[in-house]
Amino acid sequence: GDHQREVISGIKAAYSNPQELEGRFVIMVANLAPRKMKFGTSEGMILSAGTGGSDLFLLSADSGVTAGMQVK
């Protein structure tokens, strides 16, 4: 819930404007060990579907979800 994570992800081709992602609830894997990457350390993985590039769709949750809820 109240913990912010830095997540580095290759989604720029599909989501070139970072502001369109702010405040959006997406499904992510948060129990991964931090991984050093070219632009910093990533502390999670955003789940998405599609073939990649601009054909990429972030998985999101139904209304009523709150930050930090576990996927079951």
Stockholm file with secondary structure:
# STOCKHOLM 1.0

chainA/1-72         GDHQREVISGIKAAYSNPQELEGRFVIMVANLAPRKMKFGTSEGMILSAGTGGSDLFLLSADSGVTAGMQVK
#=GR chainA/1-72 SS CCCCCCCCCSCTTTCCCGGGGTTCCBCEECCSCCEEETTEEECCEECEEEEETTEEEECBCCTTCCTTCCCC
#=GC SS_cons        CCCCCCCCCSCTTTCCCGGGGTTCCBCEECCSCCEEETTEEECCEECEEEEETTEEEECBCCTTCCTTCCCC
//
